[in-house]
Amino acid sequence: MVKRRYIFTYPPELIREPIIHNLGEQFNIITNIHSADISEDRGWVVLELEGEEKDIEEGIIWANSRGMRIDPAGDDTDED
């Protein structure tokens, strides 16, 4: 299992979508919000993802295809 930290930036049209919930459910990823700033029309979340590398990569591709901007946030840790 690995942990990766990303900044998810929400476009206005996705602000009410359960992207983080769906990411965890669909890709078997544990999500942990480190910080966030969400308003009615925009937002960002520093999100730690924990799971298998392949699942995290597929989840990032999925969220990006939905319209999320996703940038690495550093502080990644690998676990056995």
C-alpha positions as CSV (number, residue, x, y, z in Angstrom):
1,M,0.0,0.0,0.0
2,V,1.1,3.5,-0.7
3,K,0.0,7.0,0.3
4,R,-0.1,9.9,-2.1
5,R,-1.1,13.5,-1.4
6,Y,-2.8,15.7,-4.1
7,I,-4.5,19.0,-4.4
8,F,-7.9,18.6,-6.0
9,T,-9.3,21.8,-7.5
10,Y,-13.1,21.8,-8.2
11,P,-14.5,23.6,-11.2
12,P,-17.9,25.3,-10.5
13,E,-19.9,22.5,-12.3
14,L,-18.5,19.8,-9.9
15,I,-18.7,21.6,-6.6
16,R,-21.8,19.6,-5.5
17,E,-20.6,16.2,-6.9
18,P,-19.5,13.6,-4.4
19,I,-16.1,13.1,-6.1
20,I,-14.1,12.1,-3.0
21,H,-16.8,9.6,-1.9
22,N,-17.0,8.1,-5.3
23,L,-13.2,7.9,-5.6
24,G,-13.0,5.9,-2.4
25,E,-15.9,3.6,-3.3
26,Q,-15.1,2.9,-7.0
27,F,-11.4,2.5,-6.6
28,N,-11.0,0.9,-3.2
29,I,-9.0,3.9,-1.9
30,I,-8.9,5.3,1.6
31,T,-9.3,9.1,1.5
32,N,-8.1,11.5,4.1
33,I,-8.8,15.3,3.8
34,H,-5.9,17.3,5.2
35,S,-7.2,20.8,4.4
36,A,-9.9,22.3,2.2
37,D,-11.6,25.5,1.2
38,I,-15.0,25.0,-0.5
39,S,-17.5,27.7,-1.4
40,E,-20.7,27.6,-3.5
41,D,-18.9,28.0,-6.8
42,R,-15.3,26.8,-6.3
43,G,-13.0,24.8,-4.0
44,W,-9.8,22.9,-3.4
45,V,-9.0,20.0,-1.1
46,V,-5.6,18.6,-0.1
47,L,-6.4,14.9,-0.2
48,E,-4.3,11.9,0.9
49,L,-5.1,8.7,-1.0
50,E,-4.0,5.4,0.4
51,G,-4.2,2.1,-1.5
52,E,-2.6,0.1,-4.2
53,E,-0.6,2.2,-6.7
54,K,-2.7,1.0,-9.6
55,D,-6.0,1.9,-7.9
56,I,-4.7,5.4,-7.0
57,E,-3.5,6.0,-10.6
58,E,-6.9,4.8,-12.0
59,G,-8.8,6.9,-9.5
60,I,-6.8,10.0,-10.5
61,I,-7.4,9.4,-14.2
62,W,-11.1,9.0,-13.5
63,A,-11.4,12.2,-11.4
64,N,-9.4,14.1,-14.0
65,S,-11.7,12.9,-16.7
66,R,-14.6,14.2,-14.7
67,G,-13.1,17.7,-14.9
68,M,-11.1,17.9,-11.6
69,R,-7.7,19.6,-11.7
70,I,-5.3,17.4,-9.7
71,D,-1.8,18.4,-8.7
72,P,0.7,16.5,-6.5
73,A,1.0,18.0,-3.0
74,G,4.2,16.2,-1.9
75,D,4.8,14.3,1.4
76,D,4.1,10.9,-0.3
77,T,5.0,7.9,1.8
78,D,5.3,4.3,0.6
79,E,4.3,1.5,3.0
80,D,4.7,-2.3,2.6
